[in-house]
Amino acid sequence: MTKTNGKISVTSEIGTLRRLLVHSPDSGLGKVVPSKAQDWLFEDIVHLETIRKKEYDYYTKLLLYFLDPEKIKGKLSQLDNENSKRNFYKPDHDAFFKSENVIELQWLLAEILEDREIKLKLVASVCAIENCSYDMQEQLAAFSSTQLAKVFISGSLTEKKMIFPPIPNFIFTRDIGITINDHILLNKPAKKARTREALLMKYIFFNHPLFAGYRDHVIELADTSHHFLLPKEGDDKRVTLEGGDVMVVSKDHLLVGVSERTTMEAAHRVINVLFEKKIVRKITVVKIPKKRDYMHIDTIFTQVKRNVWVMLGNFSKKAIKMEGADPVQRTLEGPKKEDRITIIQFNRKDIENPVYFDSLEELLQDISKNDLKSEEKTKFIYSGNNEFPYDAREQWTDSCNLLALKEGVILGYDRNDKTVEAFKENGFSVITAGDLLKKLESNEITTAEIHDTLILMPSAELSRARGGFHCMSMPLLREEIE
């Protein structure tokens, strides 16, 4: 059983990462069909084996090297030769790496299903959601905990027999919940395709020994009164929240996005409950256009260092270098009303007098200077180096969705060439995941010696799933930054 009462604490986006939740791509990803892709929130179908062996496996290896090196050191050549077996990466196999710092959700799910009462409750709940027959419910109740966890996630009884849809978005663990200081805020998904994953995570957070000391610190947002009577036009009054719209930028300051997936009513509820519990002192609402292009706020900006941010220039004071446009044209045309960003900051001690910010840059500069006490000038690295059309192209493939392993050391996709150029221009070293792993394995370098570095991950298939490494991580523990 996973270690009980492991410490949970996240007070920034950039403190050294010590523990996180992930989910390795499962067989359900390989069963997404074109006719259902958008219903299941995918833009395209992806090739599962490429994602597993040539892309996500690099992510797992790097996470282990930074967070749990004893699990991976000296094993790279052996793992690279395993080919079809891949038992090291399979949560249902005895040879699975079982790290208590790089924690696999399927493994946690299987562990709570060992409790028969929880097992029967979850079987009944999932079967109700998925409209299964009574006979199927009885059949699932007889499965082992390991088998059942796999079925709940992949939707498959066997490789050829599916009984309900997969939950391919489960790899985006950021959206299932967010750690705010020593509390966990559960999501309320906007789309039906994510209902089952929210249910599974609720049971894990409330029942797994890993979170035993934090059960009273798990926060669920209540639905709007009579929400089921609201007309479609009343969607903004629904309470929907996803973790990609929540950022802990300091122990006292939280950002909440209002987006395609997170409603204003959810932001309202978050502000009230976190202020009531005195979890944070400030909450800034960042309202972005409700477009699939953006989805969450972490698709348009993430933090790199206390004074460095990567962001999409569309929401910047800095004019985008549109091909063929002169300064007058750029000024006259400007952003359309529906493409503008609205930023409002609430302070717990003076909630009736919110502060407004004119641009995203102004907000991020304020965070760097006043919340994080940075004495250096705040820098912005722009998607596609702020050049049209590369800015939009590379934002679509998650140039702004980066995960900080520690301050200044971040993971991103290798396909965003212009953004990589922008990092180099701002003094960052750039290295591929493969080259870094070789250096770590040969003792040519240690993780402690890596500073101001963008690590490039293979991304031909992963990027088509529309989520970067910020999306594919739910930090549970980061060191506090000084």
Steps between C-alpha positions, in 0.01 A plus 500: 500500500625850416653689791237651728489862609753622247540876534291709261604859435511715187570869548630595156523395135881481505618358832702180463252222419507208746177306445230497231212298356522373142323249279688312231318475163275194517333286233194727495706764316550252219125450461397861436326501161463802266122519538528529880830689534346842563234358734790358700681838479768393251574685178636191330570133552848420629735204458520335842828309462685810378369699795600227740841388380639805322346787698333449840760248615760779483276704730481215751877447495574870552248531782659202673850640454399830660260367767594138571838417339540167682214360291664578165878540542689229310188359332478700177670248270288219643177698455589603146547133408170384652308598186161330510504401871519848655415352839684781678231744378191283559315578826334156496830310476720379787806662336338849498730769641260592787661828590357680801603832346394445137161357590288318243124549537408153375716354777322711766161405358585129515607539863174659618302235310647239734243624753182311410263774616675762286516254212124437503421871529724588205370214287143614561586866435691435178234261372231761570695769311568266208155338496632145542275198544451341841680188376802712399501664842511158664778391266713805577452455874670159468814645336825537690591854607781516242274383215219731602720810516611430144141451381378821666768701319522330159132400466611156378433157646754350261711639218210441259195555722403849618208553737506879529705790360862550602605809696795608283530837678609322819861561391435871570516464877523876560129527427378250762595720793749756620714516813472842665741524793392193704148471351371323189231664289305243298394575145148507362542414131316702239472212254319169543806315368682577826224403747640155575854622566367760746311224683806273519716783632247595765514145635882498493536831685246407766603135548866438419741487799733740315248776574390371843624806684336737253145372472370817669712703258328375183267767364198429282309787341124488540276534196285805448162468669250354250777475240308220327219746419724749324452546124794449269558875497561471875819298457703773668304429817615139494798416720768347278868512585812334359849509650661652192320819601651512850856609580662532842750782436586553867379372836272805527394545137290281269408556136165370372421500130154546358508323167331251270515245784475709822200723567474835675275336758777249579747787547245665731471182708878452516553854627235466769608159632877568497459837668263351756755229583784760492704283264628791289500879534455599133316346207528638149238409242639485145215494251608384154302447177285186496684340213626149444829662396563601861295254711671587835722783622799263511480475120582872468758545779705309757786595730865418435684687778387749759573776249446310172171399336412344165182637344296555185551847355130541415443600861803724521557875485771414251370517141510173309716523191223421254635434156437797270351721774645840589476662848195709405311195372580300812382782725178568308399137470602398853348197669131440448279538806439124523877439490586727791608392845352629827698483824347573842678446833320453833661542840353311794527799736354749252274294277276791400785687332644274229807596298491495120798428274522632144700209359625155581857632508405755765356226721800270458743784569309575821522135606875484435577826676253511788406138573832333422724795591705473183766768477568425133308645208203285402551332162248359255570226252235500229345211316650475151736786596193723453513461123191433291398229413739304726355650819157345439634177350731430791248602767267239347773242564550616858801729479365679811405186694828423677572310821770629736695215662674768700548872452637560148494132395195427290356235269354589160436360154778476242278609209463865604810629323442876521418481871824305550683784323340746742624296797854499361485877446409535867804307620359150540684184406301253291546122505295207375362252752695218337834680525435606859412144605825372351697761695317420822549126456873537428549736798614774265252728678266491799154651531635740764739647241228582247396866496311728259427216259214416267477122462343405167276197489402304185151615408373387160203311650467640853452855371200387294320419824501877575678504832856567615692387808333756725173324411656157555595562862326558830765611751443384856825630649734779402773652711428855608695760307700742713 
